[in-house]
Amino acid sequence: MVEVLGGEVQPHRARKPPWFRVPAPGGPRYRELRALIDSERLHTVCQEAACPNIGECWQRGTATFMILGDTCTRRCGFCNVKTGKPTWNDPLEPARVARSVARMGLRHAVITSVDRDDLPDYGASAFVGVIRQIRRQAPRCRVEVLTPDFRGEEMPLARVIAERPDVFNHNVEVVPRLYPLARRGSTFQRSCRVLRNAKEMAGDEVVTKSGLMVGLGESFEEMVDALGTLRANHVQVLTIGQYLRPTENHLPIVRYWHPDEFRALEREAYAMGFEHVAAGPLVRSSYHADQHVPQAEPGVGPLAQAAARRPAGA
């Protein structure tokens, strides 16, 4: 680990820079959304990955749903989702997710999953089911899928793309040099191939998106090279955020990138031709995802209406 990350790392309990201060979750819409998700026995990546934006996003009435359970078959060095042998098998989950999307009045729903290398199609059929159910129960809602790499196999990917989600997202997460340490069981080249294949299968009907994080010892030049590779593989939308260590058992932070450095990466990305770039310390793949692509409809449910009535900046 020292050879890859270097000898200088941040202590786990070290104080974070001031730009990481966010309000603690607990507003009325946050509580309403949590009750809804709990009542439907759903999982969200917001909770499982300990996202720092959970208070803001849930207060806005938005969330990223995680299907196929809460146990992953891979063990990425940065991820807070538990690893083990999954047992989750609920054929009614797609309908329950879609019902929650409709009740929330979302105009843009993000659906992700744990890696399920134990399943014959690596979970592709579950994504297909959720997309179809959302189209049926919330037809005005845009659908973004954030998928695993399906082990690089084209048929599971083709099944998902055939449903024409509005956005296909697959995160490369880190620069290629860090893959052996941070993304065991995956390769940067395979992830890029997944993104390229998705675009070639769907053409202009699906927007492609990917994301990376910084803080594990990568250089600015390595980041720029990785962005160039993503753009060469037809990625249109990009997110870049700061890695935050979930526990002492996860990879240590080498350093915190300054907001000015994120702005510099954003400028580089736009110069390469990315259509939308979100880069900042607290940016996550699904943070304000509804702003990453044009929206034809406003939210229509009670939570969305409450948010619309709220004064700007309140």
C-alpha positions in Angstrom: 0.0 0.0 0.0 2.8 2.4 0.9 4.4 1.9 -2.5 1.1 2.9 -4.3 -0.2 5.7 -2.0 3.2 6.9 -0.7 4.3 7.3 2.9 2.4 10.4 3.8 -1.3 9.8 4.6 -3.9 11.5 6.7 -4.8 10.1 10.1 -8.3 8.7 10.2 -9.5 11.1 12.9 -7.8 14.2 11.5 -9.9 17.3 11.2 -11.2 17.9 7.7 -10.7 21.1 5.9 -13.4 23.8 6.4 -15.1 23.2 3.0 -16.4 19.9 4.2 -18.8 21.3 6.8 -22.4 20.3 5.9 -25.6 20.5 8.0 -26.5 17.3 9.9 -29.5 15.5 8.3 -32.9 15.8 10.1 -35.3 18.1 8.3 -39.0 17.2 7.7 -38.6 16.1 4.1 -35.5 14.0 5.2 -37.6 12.3 7.8 -40.5 11.7 5.4 -38.3 10.2 2.8 -36.5 8.0 5.3 -39.9 6.7 6.5 -41.0 6.0 3.0 -37.8 4.1 2.1 -38.0 2.1 5.4 -41.6 1.2 4.8 -40.8 -0.2 1.4 -37.8 -2.1 2.8 -35.5 -0.5 0.2 -31.8 0.2 0.3 -30.2 3.5 -0.8 -26.6 4.1 -1.6 -27.0 7.3 0.4 -27.1 5.2 3.6 -24.9 2.2 2.6 -22.0 4.4 1.3 -22.3 7.0 4.1 -22.7 9.8 1.6 -21.9 13.2 3.1 -24.8 14.8 1.0 -27.5 12.6 2.4 -29.1 15.5 4.4 -29.2 17.9 1.5 -30.4 15.4 -1.1 -33.1 13.8 1.1 -34.3 17.2 2.3 -34.8 18.0 -1.4 -36.8 14.8 -1.8 -34.2 12.9 -4.0 -32.4 9.7 -3.4 -30.4 7.0 -5.2 -31.9 3.5 -4.9 -29.7 0.5 -4.5 -31.2 -2.7 -5.7 -30.2 -6.3 -5.3 -29.5 -6.0 -1.6 -26.8 -4.4 0.6 -24.1 -7.1 0.3 -21.5 -6.8 -2.5 -19.4 -9.7 -4.0 -16.4 -7.4 -4.4 -14.2 -5.6 -1.9 -13.2 -2.2 -3.1 -10.7 -0.5 -0.8 -12.7 2.7 -0.6 -16.3 1.5 -0.4 -18.4 1.3 2.8 -20.9 -1.2 1.4 -20.5 -4.5 3.2 -18.9 -7.5 1.4 -19.9 -11.1 1.6 -22.2 -13.7 0.1 -25.4 -12.1 -1.0 -28.8 -13.7 -0.2 -31.1 -11.0 -1.4 -33.6 -12.2 -4.0 -36.8 -10.2 -4.2 -38.7 -10.4 -7.5 -41.1 -7.6 -6.3 -38.3 -5.1 -5.7 -38.6 -3.4 -9.1 -42.3 -2.6 -8.4 -41.6 -1.4 -4.9 -38.8 0.9 -6.1 -41.0 2.3 -8.9 -43.9 2.9 -6.4 -41.5 4.9 -4.2 -40.3 6.9 -7.2 -43.9 7.7 -8.1 -44.9 8.6 -4.5 -41.9 10.9 -4.2 -42.8 12.7 -7.5 -39.2 12.4 -8.8 -38.4 13.7 -12.2 -35.0 11.9 -12.2 -34.5 8.6 -10.5 -31.0 7.1 -10.0 -30.9 3.3 -9.8 -27.6 1.5 -8.7 -26.7 -1.8 -7.3 -24.0 -3.8 -5.4 -21.9 -6.0 -7.6 -23.6 -9.4 -7.9 -21.0 -11.6 -9.5 -22.9 -14.6 -8.1 -25.8 -14.1 -10.5 -25.8 -15.6 -14.0 -26.5 -12.1 -15.6 -24.7 -10.2 -12.8 -27.9 -8.4 -11.9 -28.8 -7.0 -15.4 -32.4 -8.4 -15.3 -33.1 -6.5 -12.0 -32.1 -3.2 -13.8 -34.4 -4.1 -16.7 -37.2 -4.7 -14.3 -36.8 -1.4 -12.4 -36.6 0.6 -15.7 -39.8 -1.0 -17.0 -41.6 -0.5 -13.7 -40.7 3.2 -13.5 -41.8 3.7 -17.1 -45.1 2.2 -16.1 -45.7 3.8 -12.7 -43.9 7.2 -13.2 -43.8 7.7 -17.0 -42.6 11.3 -16.8 -39.5 10.5 -14.7 -36.1 10.2 -16.3 -34.2 7.1 -15.4 -30.5 7.0 -14.7 -28.8 3.6 -14.1 -25.4 3.3 -12.3 -24.3 -0.2 -13.1 -21.4 -2.5 -12.2 -19.2 -3.7 -15.1 -21.0 -7.0 -15.6 -17.6 -8.6 -15.7 -17.1 -7.0 -19.1 -19.7 -9.3 -20.8 -21.7 -7.6 -23.5 -25.0 -9.5 -23.2 -26.0 -8.2 -19.7 -25.1 -4.7 -20.8 -27.1 -5.0 -24.0 -30.2 -6.1 -22.0 -30.0 -2.9 -19.9 -29.2 -0.6 -22.8 -32.2 -2.1 -24.8 -34.5 -0.5 -22.2 -33.1 2.9 -23.1 -32.4 4.5 -19.8 -32.0 8.2 -20.1 -28.5 8.0 -18.6 -26.1 5.1 -18.4 -23.5 5.6 -15.7 -20.6 3.4 -14.8 -17.9 4.9 -12.5 -14.3 4.2 -13.2 -13.7 5.6 -9.6 -9.9 6.0 -9.6 -7.0 6.5 -12.0 -5.6 3.3 -13.6 -2.5 3.1 -11.4 -4.7 2.7 -8.2 -6.9 -0.1 -9.5 -4.9 -3.0 -8.0 -5.3 -1.4 -4.5 -8.6 0.4 -4.8 -10.7 -1.8 -7.2 -9.6 -5.4 -6.9 -11.5 -7.5 -9.3 -11.9 -4.7 -11.9 -9.8 -3.0 -14.5 -9.8 0.5 -15.8 -9.7 -0.7 -19.4 -12.7 -3.0 -18.8 -14.7 -0.1 -17.3 -13.9 2.1 -20.3 -15.0 -0.7 -22.7 -18.3 -0.9 -20.9 -18.9 2.8 -21.4 -17.8 2.7 -25.0 -20.1 -0.3 -25.7 -23.0 1.4 -24.1 -22.7 4.4 -26.3 -22.2 2.3 -29.4 -25.3 0.3 -28.6 -27.5 3.2 -27.8 -26.2 6.1 -29.9 -27.8 9.4 -29.1 -30.7 7.8 -27.3 -28.7 7.4 -24.0 -26.3 9.8 -22.3 -23.1 8.2 -21.0 -21.7 9.2 -17.7 -18.8 8.3 -15.4 -17.1 9.5 -12.2 -13.8 9.6 -10.4 -12.6 10.5 -7.0 -9.3 12.1 -5.8 -7.4 11.9 -2.5 -5.6 8.6 -2.9 -2.2 9.9 -4.1 -3.1 10.5 -7.8 -1.4 13.5 -9.5 -3.2 16.2 -11.5 -1.6 14.8 -14.7 -2.9 11.3 -13.9 -6.4 12.7 -13.5 -6.1 14.7 -16.8 -5.0 11.5 -18.6 -7.9 9.5 -17.1 -10.3 12.2 -18.2 -8.9 12.1 -21.7 -9.4 8.3 -21.9 -13.0 8.6 -20.7 -13.7 11.2 -23.4 -12.1 9.0 -26.0 -14.5 6.3 -25.0 -17.5 8.6 -25.6 -18.3 9.6 -22.0 -20.5 12.8 -22.1 -21.1 13.6 -18.4 -18.4 13.6 -15.7 -18.4 13.8 -11.9 -15.2 14.3 -9.7 -15.3 14.3 -5.9 -13.0 13.9 -2.9 -12.5 10.5 -1.3 -13.6 10.4 2.3 -12.4 7.4 4.3 -15.4 5.6 5.8 -13.6 3.6 8.6 -10.1 2.7 9.7 -10.4 -0.5 7.7 -10.5 1.4 4.4 -7.8 3.0 2.4 -6.3 6.1 4.0 -6.6 9.6 2.5 -3.3 10.9 1.1 -4.5 14.5 0.8 -7.5 16.7 0.5 -7.7 18.5 -2.9 -8.5 22.2 -2.7 -11.7 23.5 -4.4 -9.4 25.5 -6.8 -7.9 22.2 -8.0 -11.4 20.8 -8.7 -12.2 23.9 -10.7 -9.0 23.4 -12.7 -10.0 19.8 -13.5 -13.4 21.0 -14.5 -11.8 23.4 -17.0 -9.7 20.7 -18.4 -12.7 18.4 -18.8 -14.8 21.0 -20.6 -11.8 21.7 -22.9 -11.9 18.0 -23.9 -15.5 18.2 -24.9 -17.4 16.8 -21.9 -21.0 18.1 -22.1 -21.5 18.5 -18.3 -19.0 18.4 -15.5 -19.6 18.4 -11.8 -16.3 18.7 -9.8 -15.9 19.6 -6.1 -15.0 18.2 -2.7 -18.5 17.0 -1.9 -19.6 15.9 -5.4 -20.7 12.3 -5.7 -21.9 10.5 -8.8 -25.6 11.0 -8.1 -25.4 14.4 -6.4 -27.9 16.7 -8.1 -28.1 14.1 -10.9 -31.2 15.8 -12.2 -29.0 18.8 -13.2 -26.6 16.7 -15.3 -29.0 16.3 -18.2 -31.9 18.5 -19.5 -35.2 17.8 -17.8 -38.5 18.0 -19.7 -40.7 17.8 -16.7 -40.8 19.1 -13.1 -41.4 16.8 -10.2 -45.0 16.1 -9.7 -45.4 14.4 -6.2 -46.0 15.9 -2.8 -42.3 16.1 -1.9 -41.4 17.8 -5.2 -44.3 20.2 -4.8 -43.2 21.1 -1.3 -39.6 21.7 -2.6 -41.0 23.9 -5.4 -42.9 26.1 -2.9 -39.9 26.6 -0.7 -38.4 30.1 -1.2 -35.0 30.1 -3.0 -32.1 29.8 -0.6 -34.4 28.8 2.3 
